[in-house]
Amino acid sequence: MSDPDYPNIVLAFVYRDFKIQIARDEWQGQDFYTAWAEYSLGSAVAVPFAMTTKLAIRNAKRWVDRRKG
């Protein structure tokens, strides 16, 4: 059995009732970031790929704003 790839959470915060978690990973020697959003109905990948934490945070907030209207 292969080893599971657990997210390496580097930052977490609450934004408009969503818990946003920013995870760092590496691909071809380059760090990249993913934003997960947890809420009352479950969780989702809000941002599958961002080059910086700043972009991951901004795009995660936009993702939440589109759902909260």
N, C-alpha and C positions, 0 to 999 in steps of 0.2 A: 504494500500500500504506500502511495506517495505521501509526503508530508504536506499537510494543508498550509495554505498561504494566509496567515492571519494578518489583518491590517495593522500597520504600525502607526497608531494614532499619535499625532504630534500636537494637536490642538482640538479642543471641544468647547462649544458655547451654545447657548440657547438663543434662538432668534424667532420671534413670533410663534411661540409654542412648539417649535421644532428644535430638537437637539441636533446640532450640526457637528460632525466629527470629520476632521481633516486628517487623512492618512498619507504617509509618504511611502513611495516604492521606488524601485530603480529598474530601468530598462536600457540595455546597451550602454551602461555606464552613466546614464543621465537620470537624475532624480526627477520624479513627477509626483503630482498630488491628486488625490481623489477626495470628493466630499460626499459623505453619507448623511442622510437626513432621517432621523427617527421621529415618529409622531404617533398619535393614538391608534392609527390603523395599521401600523407596521413600520417598515423602513424602506428606503430607496436610495439608489445611487443618484444623487442630485447632479454631480459633476464627475463624469468618468475620467477626465484627463485635464490637468492644468499644469503649466510649467512652473508656477510659483504658488506659494500659499496665499498671497494677496489675490491672485486670479481665482483660486479655488474658493476663497471666502466670498468674493464679489459675486461669482456666478452661482454659488449656493444660495446667497440671499436673493438673487433674482429668481431662482428656481422656486423658492418659498413664496416670494411675492406674487408670482404667476398663479400659484395655487390658492393663496389667501384672498386674492382680488382686492 
